[in-house]
Amino acid sequence: MKDINNILEQQKKFFQSGVTLSVDFRIQMLKKLKNALKLYEQEIASALNADLGKSDFESFMCETGQALSEIGYMIRNVRRFSKEKTVRTPMSQFAARSYLKPSPYGNVLIMSPWNYPILLTIDPIADAIAAGNTVIVKPSAYSPATSALLEKMLGEIFPPEYIAVVTGGRKENAALLDQKFDLIFFTGSQNVGKEVLRHAAEHLTPAVLELGGKSPCIVDDTAKIKLAAKRIVFGKFLNCGQTCVAPDYVLCQSSVKDELLREIILQIRAQFGENPLENPDYGKIVNEKHFDRVCSLIDAQKVAWGGKSDRARLKIEPTVLDNVTWEDAVMQEEIFGPIMPVLTFEKTEDIFSLLADKQKPLALYMFSENRENIRAVTERCSFGGGCINDTIIHLATSEMGFGGVGESGMGAYHGKAGFDAFSHTKSIVDKKTWVDMPVRYQPYKRGSSDKMLHMLLK
């Protein structure tokens, strides 16, 4: 606690010095972060393999490469994002200039998860730097190799009064949340997100919560089934299913369910081999606790493919469950593992009643060639974001904000949305002194003054 207090006090002094307000300084820091990621690319891949069994290709595709893309986007655009923006001034406030001025919150806390420990740490750090903040980073204790590497890498390029890393477990989390920050950015589970929000409320601290949920993948009878199966298998079993926006379950029109199941099984074999447990590019579950939880969701009577596991290596086969009901255990919580339940609906209208009483998911996916069905689902269903005829790729762009709604989170980041998430936009009126309209001052006069006031306020 003493160390955390000291770091936070140093960061407050550093921020108050005004150093981070310079856009040139922010760009310089972003370039240092970008260069460090490139320098540490192989060490990052090794750490991700140790924690999650990720291959070098997947480590770059899903973590380092995406983080470099976000940093590059910020370097190119932060000067534009940071500019004041003049807006229209009402005639009643003549003569004046009205403008919006983005300003950093100040000292921010970023708490990152274990499933994409590089991407989901570096992305918000890049956004926070671009907006002009100081940062305390708390990586997950569940990905120890990557957390240690983050501490080493960030410690080498940034002084602790600017960017500091605090490692540890629940005790450190609690100590950090007891502090007064200017913003908290949290990525993780709904249960922990609730605790973060409770602590934030004690200090009236704004918070961005990137949570999860049971993201549906809808397939109707007009979908291109082979392509749908290929893309669903990729999105579902990437990182061994441990992706916050992975399709949690498939909701398929009953008339094409059998065909879709056949194609999904063919795609699992094509992408992961006949024995995925021996595939060196197929990841593992993060720890024994999560391994046991995921395995407990597999109903052996409903396995259409897969179901095997190896606890010693924390590996679970890509597993497809058929004849699943909404009451089954696998449908009572976010799976966050390589299990794909398949449920059915009869007609498009059924989708809305089936999803109406469910928690709002972080993502929704729909495979369809029917534009009217697509329009209806994207308009009537509430969800954070998603894809039509693909999965998960909507988060791989800095041109769109990424975030949840309702139980799946609040706030968004990536690109301009990320800059805005770590900024407070001040609304300022610069009133001129060479003229002063008398109509607003007492004593009020009737008649001509009333007419002038009505005219100005129209």
PAKE-658823 format. One record per residue (C-alpha): chain; residue in one letter; x, y, z. Coordinates in nm, 4 decimals. Example, Ala and Ser with C-alpha at 12.3 -4.5 7.8 and 13.67 -1.06 7.14 Angstrom:
# residues 2
- A; a; 1.2300; -0.4500; 0.7800
- A; s; 1.3670; -0.1060; 0.7140
This chain:
# residues 458
- A; m; 0.0000; 0.0000; 0.0000
- A; k; 0.2836; 0.2392; 0.0838
- A; d; 0.4507; 0.1762; -0.2528
- A; i; 0.1222; 0.2317; -0.4363
- A; n; 0.0622; 0.5560; -0.2479
- A; n; 0.4119; 0.6774; -0.3359
- A; i; 0.3680; 0.5946; -0.7060
- A; l; 0.0338; 0.7712; -0.7210
- A; e; 0.1667; 1.0804; -0.5459
- A; q; 0.4612; 1.0944; -0.7874
- A; q; 0.2245; 1.0606; -1.0825
- A; k; 0.0010; 1.3399; -0.9531
- A; k; 0.3008; 1.5742; -0.9285
- A; f; 0.4213; 1.4713; -1.2739
- A; f; 0.0802; 1.5346; -1.4272
- A; q; 0.0433; 1.8674; -1.2500
- A; s; 0.3762; 1.9767; -1.3975
- A; g; 0.2006; 1.9937; -1.7355
- A; v; 0.4567; 1.7793; -1.9209
- A; t; 0.1956; 1.5405; -2.0619
- A; l; -0.0116; 1.8228; -2.2138
- A; s; 0.2361; 1.8650; -2.4976
- A; v; 0.1244; 1.6760; -2.8080
- A; d; 0.4879; 1.6446; -2.9137
- A; f; 0.5604; 1.4701; -2.5816
- A; r; 0.2684; 1.2309; -2.6307
- A; i; 0.3843; 1.1382; -2.9821
- A; q; 0.7384; 1.0828; -2.8544
- A; m; 0.6072; 0.8485; -2.5821
- A; l; 0.3896; 0.6581; -2.8295
- A; k; 0.6918; 0.6061; -3.0535
- A; k; 0.8906; 0.4719; -2.7576
- A; l; 0.6091; 0.2265; -2.6843
- A; k; 0.5945; 0.1185; -3.0494
- A; n; 0.9699; 0.0632; -3.0667
- A; a; 0.9636; -0.1388; -2.7446
- A; l; 0.6950; -0.3713; -2.8796
- A; k; 0.9018; -0.4358; -3.1897
- A; l; 1.2164; -0.4939; -2.9841
- A; y; 1.0397; -0.7344; -2.7477
- A; e; 0.8337; -0.9154; -3.0122
- A; q; 0.9980; -1.2548; -2.9628
- A; e; 0.9964; -1.2304; -2.5819
- A; i; 0.6284; -1.1388; -2.5987
- A; a; 0.5573; -1.4467; -2.8111
- A; s; 0.7455; -1.6678; -2.5638
- A; a; 0.5546; -1.5239; -2.2671
- A; l; 0.2189; -1.5703; -2.4396
- A; n; 0.3113; -1.9286; -2.5227
- A; a; 0.4006; -1.9940; -2.1593
- A; d; 0.0761; -1.8438; -2.0265
- A; l; -0.1747; -1.9487; -2.2933
- A; g; 0.0002; -2.1804; -2.5380
- A; k; -0.0263; -1.9272; -2.8206
- A; s; 0.1768; -1.9809; -3.1349
- A; d; 0.4117; -1.7095; -3.2625
- A; f; 0.1751; -1.6423; -3.5543
- A; e; -0.1300; -1.6020; -3.3314
- A; s; 0.0675; -1.3892; -3.0846
- A; f; 0.1491; -1.1372; -3.3551
- A; m; -0.1848; -1.1575; -3.5385
- A; c; -0.4011; -1.1126; -3.2300
- A; e; -0.1804; -0.9222; -2.9862
- A; t; 0.1453; -0.7521; -3.0866
- A; g; 0.0359; -0.6674; -3.4407
- A; q; -0.2980; -0.5269; -3.3276
- A; a; -0.1296; -0.3207; -3.0548
- A; l; 0.1210; -0.1803; -3.3046
- A; s; -0.1685; -0.0859; -3.5314
- A; e; -0.3434; 0.1073; -3.2527
- A; i; -0.0244; 0.2893; -3.1540
- A; g; 0.0447; 0.3809; -3.5164
- A; y; -0.3093; 0.5126; -3.5561
- A; m; -0.2664; 0.7321; -3.2499
- A; i; 0.0701; 0.8659; -3.3663
- A; r; -0.0867; 0.9689; -3.6974
- A; n; -0.4016; 1.1223; -3.5504
- A; v; -0.3355; 1.2492; -3.1970
- A; r; -0.2476; 1.6006; -3.3115
- A; r; -0.5836; 1.6292; -3.4866
- A; f; -0.7730; 1.4715; -3.1965
- A; s; -0.6144; 1.7166; -2.9485
- A; k; -0.7128; 2.0347; -3.1314
- A; e; -0.9786; 2.2686; -3.0000
- A; k; -1.2970; 2.2625; -3.2054
- A; t; -1.4911; 2.5849; -3.2603
- A; v; -1.8702; 2.5438; -3.2461
- A; r; -2.1565; 2.7802; -3.3240
- A; t; -2.2256; 3.0532; -3.0700
- A; p; -2.5918; 3.1564; -3.0189
- A; m; -2.6770; 3.5168; -3.1022
- A; s; -2.7757; 3.5692; -2.7379
- A; q; -2.4083; 3.5241; -2.6391
- A; f; -2.2747; 3.7732; -2.8964
- A; a; -1.9857; 3.8505; -2.9134
- A; a; -1.8007; 3.5310; -2.8204
- A; r; -1.6187; 3.2246; -2.9457
- A; s; -1.7453; 2.8865; -2.8247
- A; y; -1.5164; 2.5876; -2.8425
- A; l; -1.4577; 2.2322; -2.7210
- A; k; -1.1210; 2.1560; -2.5632
- A; p; -1.0134; 1.7922; -2.5061
- A; s; -0.8241; 1.7548; -2.1781
- A; p; -0.6713; 1.4497; -2.0083
- A; y; -0.8412; 1.3134; -1.7009
- A; g; -0.5092; 1.2976; -1.5155
- A; n; -0.3975; 0.9917; -1.3212
- A; v; -0.5648; 0.6775; -1.4566
- A; l; -0.5715; 0.3126; -1.3507
- A; i; -0.5766; 0.0443; -1.6213
- A; m; -0.6612; -0.3094; -1.5040
- A; s; -0.6063; -0.5630; -1.7819
- A; p; -0.7090; -0.9307; -1.8224
- A; w; -0.5172; -1.2522; -1.8837
- A; n; -0.6736; -1.3753; -2.2085
- A; y; -0.5095; -1.1151; -2.4378
- A; p; -0.2625; -0.9741; -2.1870
- A; i; -0.0523; -0.7743; -2.4343
- A; l; -0.3246; -0.6354; -2.6594
- A; l; -0.5670; -0.5482; -2.3802
- A; t; -0.2914; -0.3772; -2.1816
- A; i; -0.1079; -0.1904; -2.4559
- A; d; -0.4173; -0.0669; -2.6443
- A; p; -0.5619; 0.1298; -2.3504
- A; i; -0.2127; 0.2500; -2.2512
- A; a; -0.1680; 0.3906; -2.6022
- A; d; -0.5061; 0.5649; -2.5824
- A; a; -0.4274; 0.7024; -2.2360
- A; i; -0.0865; 0.8337; -2.3499
- A; a; -0.2408; 0.9945; -2.6586
- A; a; -0.4938; 1.1730; -2.4389
- A; g; -0.2176; 1.3048; -2.2080
- A; n; -0.2616; 1.1012; -1.8893
- A; t; -0.0289; 0.9264; -1.6478
- A; v; -0.1001; 0.5557; -1.5975
- A; i; -0.0765; 0.2870; -1.3332
- A; v; -0.1149; -0.0536; -1.4983
- A; k; -0.2318; -0.3633; -1.3122
- A; p; -0.1919; -0.6744; -1.5333
- A; s; -0.3535; -1.0038; -1.4401
- A; a; -0.1929; -1.2469; -1.1979
- A; y; -0.3312; -1.5324; -1.4129
- A; s; -0.0800; -1.4580; -1.6919
- A; p; 0.2401; -1.4310; -1.4837
- A; a; 0.4955; -1.4595; -1.7649
- A; t; 0.3346; -1.1811; -1.9664
- A; s; 0.2758; -0.9645; -1.6588
- A; a; 0.6423; -0.9927; -1.5629
- A; l; 0.7446; -0.9017; -1.9161
- A; l; 0.5124; -0.5991; -1.9186
- A; e; 0.6659; -0.4827; -1.5915
- A; k; 1.0155; -0.5194; -1.7355
- A; m; 0.9411; -0.3628; -2.0756
- A; l; 0.7380; -0.0659; -1.9533
- A; g; 0.9822; -0.0092; -1.6678
- A; e; 1.2673; 0.0229; -1.9151
- A; i; 1.1050; 0.2851; -2.1357
- A; f; 0.8962; 0.4943; -1.8932
- A; p; 0.9713; 0.6460; -1.5501
- A; p; 0.7262; 0.5287; -1.2799
- A; e; 0.5966; 0.8811; -1.2251
- A; y; 0.4582; 0.8576; -1.5805
- A; i; 0.3765; 0.4885; -1.6477
- A; a; 0.4044; 0.2353; -1.3646
- A; v; 0.3223; -0.1352; -1.3438
- A; v; 0.1908; -0.2951; -1.0251
- A; t; 0.1883; -0.6760; -1.0283
- A; g; 0.0268; -0.9124; -0.7809
- A; g; -0.3135; -1.0550; -0.7026
- A; r; -0.6250; -0.9654; -0.5088
- A; k; -0.4422; -0.7764; -0.2349
- A; e; -0.2836; -0.5429; -0.4868
- A; n; -0.6122; -0.5042; -0.6729
- A; a; -0.7871; -0.4026; -0.3521
- A; a; -0.5082; -0.1602; -0.2563
- A; l; -0.5275; 0.0085; -0.5963
- A; l; -0.9061; 0.0351; -0.5924
- A; d; -0.8903; 0.2033; -0.2518
- A; q; -0.7013; 0.4930; -0.4118
- A; k; -0.8535; 0.8014; -0.5712
- A; f; -0.7890; 0.7971; -0.9454
- A; d; -0.9252; 1.0319; -1.2089
- A; l; -1.0405; 0.7402; -1.4259
- A; i; -1.0491; 0.3608; -1.3979
- A; f; -1.0328; 0.1448; -1.7105
- A; f; -1.1120; -0.2224; -1.6429
- A; t; -1.1278; -0.5241; -1.8729
- A; g; -1.2436; -0.8535; -1.7258
- A; s; -1.5395; -1.0481; -1.5926
- A; q; -1.8769; -0.9094; -1.4920
- A; n; -1.8333; -1.0122; -1.1278
- A; v; -1.5033; -0.8288; -1.0884
- A; g; -1.6401; -0.5390; -1.2911
- A; k; -1.9131; -0.4920; -1.0315
- A; e; -1.6507; -0.4679; -0.7566
- A; v; -1.4506; -0.2167; -0.9596
- A; l; -1.7609; -0.0025; -1.0080
- A; r; -1.8458; -0.0174; -0.6365
- A; h; -1.4997; 0.1107; -0.5460
- A; a; -1.5124; 0.3750; -0.8175
- A; a; -1.8455; 0.4981; -0.6796
- A; e; -1.6855; 0.5586; -0.3374
- A; h; -1.4651; 0.8271; -0.4965
- A; l; -1.7125; 0.9324; -0.7700
- A; t; -1.4487; 0.8150; -1.0178
- A; p; -1.5606; 0.7635; -1.3790
- A; a; -1.5019; 0.4114; -1.5075
- A; v; -1.4837; 0.2342; -1.8421
- A; l; -1.5792; -0.1323; -1.8086
- A; e; -1.5047; -0.3796; -2.0867
- A; l; -1.6788; -0.6982; -1.9757
- A; g; -1.8167; -1.0009; -2.1574
- A; g; -2.1293; -1.2114; -2.1809
- A; k; -2.2926; -1.4779; -2.3900
- A; s; -2.2508; -1.3484; -2.7443
- A; p; -2.4912; -1.5206; -2.9865
- A; c; -2.4029; -1.6287; -3.3393
- A; i; -2.7197; -1.6398; -3.5490
- A; v; -2.7351; -1.8462; -3.8678
- A; d; -3.0489; -1.8303; -4.0825
- A; d; -3.1555; -2.0454; -4.3740
- A; t; -3.0166; -1.8035; -4.6349
- A; a; -2.6589; -1.8170; -4.5015
- A; k; -2.3691; -1.9572; -4.7030
- A; i; -2.3249; -2.2511; -4.4692
- A; k; -1.9728; -2.3632; -4.5639
- A; l; -1.8309; -2.0141; -4.5268
- A; a; -2.0298; -1.9556; -4.2094
- A; a; -1.8907; -2.2732; -4.0511
- A; k; -1.5346; -2.1776; -4.1452
- A; r; -1.5599; -1.8321; -3.9907
- A; i; -1.7520; -1.9473; -3.6831
- A; v; -1.4924; -2.2150; -3.6040
- A; f; -1.2127; -1.9594; -3.6388
- A; g; -1.3793; -1.7083; -3.4070
- A; k; -1.5038; -1.9576; -3.1513
- A; f; -1.1841; -2.1576; -3.0982
- A; l; -0.9265; -1.8803; -3.1384
- A; n; -0.7192; -1.8635; -2.8176
- A; c; -0.8894; -2.1862; -2.7106
- A; g; -1.2218; -2.0030; -2.6835
- A; q; -1.0851; -1.7539; -2.4324
- A; t; -1.1916; -1.4426; -2.6201
- A; c; -1.4401; -1.1935; -2.4760
- A; v; -1.6088; -1.1495; -2.8156
- A; a; -1.5984; -1.5162; -2.9193
- A; p; -1.9334; -1.6547; -3.0374
- A; d; -2.0584; -1.8051; -2.7123
- A; y; -2.3253; -2.0179; -2.8774
- A; v; -2.4785; -2.0760; -3.2194
- A; l; -2.8470; -1.9999; -3.2689
- A; c; -2.9326; -2.1692; -3.5953
- A; q; -3.2503; -2.1913; -3.8003
- A; s; -3.3682; -2.5497; -3.7532
- A; s; -3.3961; -2.6212; -4.1256
- A; v; -3.0182; -2.5838; -4.1764
- A; k; -2.8906; -2.7131; -3.8418
- A; d; -2.7802; -3.0559; -3.9616
- A; e; -2.5941; -2.9106; -4.2591
- A; l; -2.4256; -2.6494; -4.0375
- A; l; -2.3180; -2.9118; -3.7830
- A; r; -2.1597; -3.1244; -4.0559
- A; e; -1.9684; -2.8272; -4.1932
- A; i; -1.8560; -2.7128; -3.8467
- A; i; -1.7115; -3.0569; -3.7745
- A; l; -1.5372; -3.0596; -4.1128
- A; q; -1.3910; -2.7178; -4.0385
- A; i; -1.2639; -2.8199; -3.6943
- A; r; -1.0797; -3.1090; -3.8575
- A; a; -0.9494; -2.8855; -4.1363
- A; q; -0.8269; -2.6094; -3.9042
- A; f; -0.7072; -2.8073; -3.6027
- A; g; -0.6517; -3.1618; -3.7311
- A; e; -0.8009; -3.4948; -3.6315
- A; n; -0.6336; -3.4688; -3.2913
- A; p; -0.6392; -3.1020; -3.1834
- A; l; -0.4830; -3.1865; -2.8451
- A; e; -0.1588; -3.2582; -3.0315
- A; n; -0.1738; -2.9481; -3.2489
- A; p; 0.1153; -2.7213; -3.1366
- A; d; -0.0696; -2.4127; -3.2646
- A; y; -0.3815; -2.4837; -3.0576
- A; g; -0.3701; -2.3077; -2.7215
- A; k; -0.4475; -2.4134; -2.3679
- A; i; -0.6749; -2.3074; -2.0824
- A; v; -0.5086; -2.0504; -1.8597
- A; n; -0.5117; -2.2520; -1.5324
- A; e; -0.6612; -2.5540; -1.3539
- A; k; -0.9470; -2.3551; -1.2012
- A; h; -1.0751; -2.2470; -1.5406
- A; f; -1.0004; -2.5887; -1.6931
- A; d; -1.2220; -2.7619; -1.4360
- A; r; -1.4984; -2.5020; -1.4783
- A; v; -1.5039; -2.5376; -1.8589
- A; c; -1.4969; -2.9182; -1.8435
- A; s; -1.7928; -2.9150; -1.6048
- A; l; -2.0024; -2.7504; -1.8795
- A; i; -1.9596; -3.0438; -2.1204
- A; d; -2.2602; -3.2771; -2.1211
- A; a; -2.1233; -3.6032; -2.2608
- A; q; -2.4712; -3.7022; -2.3817
- A; k; -2.4837; -3.3983; -2.6106
- A; v; -2.1336; -3.4023; -2.7614
- A; a; -2.1523; -3.3975; -3.1411
- A; w; -1.7752; -3.3705; -3.1779
- A; g; -1.4765; -3.3419; -2.9436
- A; g; -1.5089; -3.3578; -2.5682
- A; k; -1.1619; -3.4930; -2.4907
- A; s; -0.9272; -3.3120; -2.2555
- A; d; -0.5833; -3.3348; -2.0934
- A; r; -0.5676; -3.1771; -1.7491
- A; a; -0.1898; -3.2141; -1.7238
- A; r; -0.1497; -2.9854; -2.0260
- A; l; -0.4691; -2.7812; -1.9618
- A; k; -0.5999; -2.8671; -2.3092
- A; i; -0.9620; -2.9211; -2.4134
- A; e; -1.0644; -3.0257; -2.7631
- A; p; -1.2853; -2.7978; -2.9707
- A; t; -1.6192; -2.9387; -2.8627
- A; v; -1.9597; -2.9091; -3.0290
- A; l; -2.2784; -2.9736; -2.8309
- A; d; -2.6061; -3.0549; -3.0081
- A; n; -2.9663; -3.0646; -2.8787
- A; v; -2.8796; -2.7987; -2.6202
- A; t; -3.1596; -2.6237; -2.4286
- A; w; -3.1618; -2.2822; -2.2650
- A; e; -3.1790; -2.4577; -1.9268
- A; d; -2.8548; -2.6534; -1.9712
- A; a; -2.5562; -2.5613; -1.7526
- A; v; -2.3562; -2.4474; -2.0547
- A; m; -2.6173; -2.1749; -2.1182
- A; q; -2.6155; -2.0352; -1.7633
- A; e; -2.2792; -1.8560; -1.7807
- A; e; -2.0267; -1.7207; -2.0271
- A; i; -1.8341; -2.0253; -2.1502
- A; f; -1.4943; -1.8651; -2.2162
- A; g; -1.3595; -2.1913; -2.3475
- A; p; -1.3687; -2.4218; -2.6529
- A; i; -1.7288; -2.5405; -2.6225
- A; m; -1.9835; -2.4566; -2.8923
- A; p; -2.3485; -2.5195; -2.7975
- A; v; -2.5912; -2.5239; -3.0903
- A; l; -2.9516; -2.4167; -3.0366
- A; t; -3.2272; -2.3601; -3.2914
- A; f; -3.5089; -2.1247; -3.3875
- A; e; -3.7905; -2.1696; -3.6388
- A; k; -3.8478; -1.8243; -3.7897
- A; t; -3.6680; -1.4905; -3.7688
- A; e; -3.9274; -1.3373; -3.5383
- A; d; -3.8442; -1.6057; -3.2791
- A; i; -3.4940; -1.4587; -3.2371
- A; f; -3.6266; -1.1483; -3.0659
- A; s; -3.8383; -1.3328; -2.8105
- A; l; -3.5553; -1.5792; -2.7406
- A; l; -3.3024; -1.3018; -2.6747
- A; a; -3.5368; -1.0484; -2.5141
- A; d; -3.4871; -1.1638; -2.1558
- A; k; -3.1141; -1.2426; -2.1907
- A; q; -2.8332; -1.0161; -2.0732
- A; k; -2.7070; -0.7736; -2.3360
- A; p; -2.4011; -0.9359; -2.4973
- A; l; -2.0690; -0.7780; -2.5860
- A; a; -2.1028; -0.9042; -2.9440
- A; l; -2.3615; -1.0434; -3.1817
- A; y; -2.2922; -1.2207; -3.5107
- A; m; -2.5311; -1.3017; -3.7909
- A; f; -2.4785; -1.5146; -4.0984
- A; s; -2.7418; -1.4384; -4.3571
- A; e; -2.7958; -1.3258; -4.7168
- A; n; -3.1362; -1.1763; -4.6313
- A; r; -3.0923; -0.8000; -4.5908
- A; e; -3.4300; -0.7586; -4.4235
- A; n; -3.3424; -1.0196; -4.1587
- A; i; -3.0055; -0.8532; -4.1024
- A; r; -3.1680; -0.5107; -4.0654
- A; a; -3.4238; -0.6432; -3.8174
- A; v; -3.1651; -0.8168; -3.5982
- A; t; -2.9175; -0.5269; -3.5925
- A; e; -3.1976; -0.2792; -3.5139
- A; r; -3.3978; -0.4743; -3.2576
- A; c; -3.1269; -0.6590; -3.0632
- A; s; -2.9119; -0.4738; -2.8104
- A; f; -2.5409; -0.5621; -2.8136
- A; g; -2.2011; -0.3961; -2.7990
- A; g; -2.0871; -0.4576; -3.1569
- A; g; -2.0493; -0.7389; -3.4029
- A; c; -2.0244; -0.8652; -3.7588
- A; i; -2.2454; -0.9697; -4.0441
- A; n; -2.1163; -1.2902; -4.2067
- A; d; -1.8011; -1.3025; -3.9943
- A; t; -1.6886; -1.3147; -3.6326
- A; i; -1.4690; -1.1067; -3.3971
- A; i; -1.2985; -0.8939; -3.6655
- A; h; -1.4943; -0.5791; -3.5739
- A; l; -1.2531; -0.5183; -3.2855
- A; a; -0.9516; -0.5214; -3.5180
- A; t; -0.9921; -0.1636; -3.6418
- A; s; -0.9101; 0.1727; -3.4895
- A; e; -1.1763; 0.3376; -3.7034
- A; m; -1.4595; 0.2108; -3.4808
- A; g; -1.5070; 0.2197; -3.1067
- A; f; -1.5192; -0.1102; -2.9203
- A; g; -1.7257; -0.1574; -2.6070
- A; g; -2.0257; -0.3197; -2.4437
- A; v; -2.3733; -0.2182; -2.3366
- A; g; -2.5677; -0.3042; -2.0242
- A; e; -2.4230; -0.6106; -1.8552
- A; s; -2.1424; -0.6349; -2.1130
- A; g; -1.9861; -0.3039; -2.0173
- A; m; -1.9913; 0.0723; -2.0437
- A; g; -1.7776; 0.3069; -2.2490
- A; a; -1.5719; 0.2304; -2.5589
- A; y; -1.2169; 0.2603; -2.6851
- A; h; -0.9961; 0.2081; -2.9944
- A; g; -0.8952; 0.5016; -3.2121
- A; k; -1.0886; 0.8264; -3.1632
- A; a; -1.3219; 0.6514; -2.9179
- A; g; -1.0150; 0.5559; -2.7115
- A; f; -0.8824; 0.9115; -2.7122
- A; d; -1.2270; 1.0326; -2.6030
- A; a; -1.2515; 0.7659; -2.3308
- A; f; -0.9370; 0.9008; -2.1628
- A; s; -1.0269; 1.2677; -2.2191
- A; h; -1.2716; 1.5123; -2.0707
- A; t; -1.4009; 1.7590; -2.3277
- A; k; -1.4334; 2.1049; -2.1772
- A; s; -1.7017; 2.3355; -2.3184
- A; i; -1.5707; 2.6925; -2.3111
- A; v; -1.7143; 3.0305; -2.4129
- A; d; -1.4570; 3.3033; -2.4749
- A; k; -1.6614; 3.6230; -2.4331
- A; k; -1.5292; 3.9373; -2.5963
- A; t; -1.4907; 4.2600; -2.3992
- A; w; -1.5367; 4.5196; -2.6721
- A; v; -1.9166; 4.5000; -2.6481
- A; d; -2.1591; 4.4112; -2.3676
- A; m; -2.5264; 4.3487; -2.4426
- A; p; -2.7316; 4.5131; -2.1641
- A; v; -3.0502; 4.3104; -2.2062
- A; r; -2.9639; 4.0446; -1.9437
- A; y; -2.8940; 4.2843; -1.6573
- A; q; -3.1366; 4.4183; -1.3974
- A; p; -3.3328; 4.6301; -1.3680
- A; y; -3.5354; 4.4520; -1.6371
- A; k; -3.7307; 4.6716; -1.8773
- A; r; -4.0513; 4.5764; -2.0519
- A; g; -4.1394; 4.6443; -2.4111
- A; s; -3.8428; 4.6749; -2.6453
- A; s; -3.6154; 4.4701; -2.4167
- A; d; -3.8679; 4.1826; -2.4148
- A; k; -3.8824; 4.1817; -2.7928
- A; m; -3.5016; 4.1875; -2.8206
- A; l; -3.4656; 3.8995; -2.5714
- A; h; -3.7207; 3.6869; -2.7591
- A; m; -3.5447; 3.7582; -3.0859
- A; l; -3.2023; 3.6630; -2.9475
- A; l; -3.3235; 3.3411; -2.7886
- A; k; -3.5158; 3.2133; -3.0892
